[in-house]
Amino acid sequence: PYPVVVVALPGRDSLRFVVDAAAGASVVAPAHAPRSRCVATTVVGAAGSAPMRMVPIDSLRVAGRVFAVRAVVQDLARFGTLSSRPID
């Protein structure tokens, strides 16, 4: 039920990411986050604020374009149960 796009991260090709046009931040699962670069922060959203980890990703490739993003590191396992194909 979610729009999905194929994304490449450094060392990882063909990852399936959910597109959320209303998201306040990019999100990446812990398995795909470079652990050595994670920093603690507080993320503020519509429901309040929460302590989280952020990680800079220098090369997030989508449809031939490359982006540098800061992503929230969050377990997204529940999305994998909401689709007929796994969500990374």
C-alpha positions in Angstrom: 0.0 0.0 0.0 3.0 2.3 0.1 4.9 3.9 -2.9 8.4 2.3 -3.0 11.6 3.4 -4.8 14.8 1.5 -5.4 17.7 3.2 -3.7 21.5 2.6 -3.6 23.6 3.4 -0.6 27.4 3.1 -0.5 28.1 -0.6 -0.8 24.4 -1.5 -1.1 22.4 -1.6 -4.4 18.8 -2.3 -5.0 17.3 -1.4 -1.6 13.6 -0.9 -1.5 12.7 2.3 0.4 9.2 3.6 1.2 8.4 7.1 -0.1 6.7 9.4 2.5 6.2 12.9 1.1 5.0 14.1 4.5 8.0 12.8 6.5 10.0 15.3 8.4 13.3 13.4 7.8 14.8 10.7 5.8 15.0 7.4 7.7 17.4 4.5 7.4 17.3 1.1 9.1 20.2 0.3 11.5 21.5 -2.4 9.1 22.1 0.2 6.4 23.5 3.0 8.6 27.2 3.5 8.8 27.6 3.0 12.6 30.8 4.9 13.0 29.1 8.1 11.9 25.9 8.0 14.1 25.3 11.0 16.4 22.7 11.4 19.1 20.1 14.1 18.5 16.5 15.1 19.3 14.0 14.9 16.4 10.9 17.1 16.6 7.7 16.2 14.8 3.9 16.7 14.9 3.5 14.3 17.8 6.3 15.8 19.9 10.1 15.2 20.2 12.2 12.1 20.8 15.9 11.3 21.2 17.2 9.5 18.1 20.4 8.8 16.2 21.2 10.6 13.0 23.8 9.6 10.4 25.1 11.5 7.4 24.8 9.5 4.1 27.1 11.0 1.5 25.7 9.1 -1.5 22.1 8.1 -1.6 21.3 7.2 -5.3 17.7 7.3 -6.6 16.9 7.2 -10.4 20.4 8.1 -11.4 20.6 11.1 -9.1 22.9 11.3 -6.1 22.0 13.0 -2.8 23.8 13.8 0.4 21.3 13.4 3.3 21.1 13.2 7.1 19.0 10.3 8.1 17.3 9.2 11.3 18.4 5.7 12.2 15.3 3.7 13.1 14.1 0.1 13.0 11.6 -0.2 10.2 10.9 -3.9 10.4 7.1 -3.3 10.7 7.0 -2.0 7.1 8.2 -5.4 5.9 5.0 -6.9 7.1 2.8 -4.4 5.3 4.0 -5.2 1.8 4.1 -8.3 -0.4 7.8 -7.6 -1.0 10.5 -6.7 1.7 11.1 -3.1 2.6 14.7 -2.2 3.4 
